[in-house]
Amino acid sequence: MMTRMTPFSSPLLLGFEAMEKSLERVAKNGDGYPPYNIERLRANGQSGERLRIVLAVAGFSDQDLDVTVEENQLVIRGRQTDETEREYLHRGIAARQFQRAFVLADGMRVKGAELKNGLLTIDLDRPEPERTVRKINILAKD
């Protein structure tokens, strides 16, 4: 029997099992809808990292969209209700549902979300972490 080797199976990477499971879930989330961009924003005098995710969600209202942070994932869900009282001669725009997930690195924070002109914009930042060194005392037992 052969064991499966993954990037996180190194004995030097301790406690990354949850991250590996998140990456596997996100990899399965690949239907391509809705299309999105991820931008790195210039830091105007601020230290740390700033990102912006923009999703094309034409036809969705703010009530149809749900943005949540679940553990270390940013999850965006869209649900459109199908209006049954309409009679279509041609139906090229379907009411769809979607779920798109992004894995967030440690310290990454969601600052806010805005819907404008069919684009959902989500701003994130990660302040520069404090560099700390902590001495671990060694207890000698004989």
Secondary structure, DSSP 8 states (H G I E B T S, - for coil): ------GGGSTTS-S-HHHHHHHHHHHT--S--S-EEEEE---SS--SEEEEEEEE-TT--GGGEEEEEETTEEEEEEE----TT---S---S---EEEEEEE--TT-EEEEEEEETTEEEEEEEE----------------
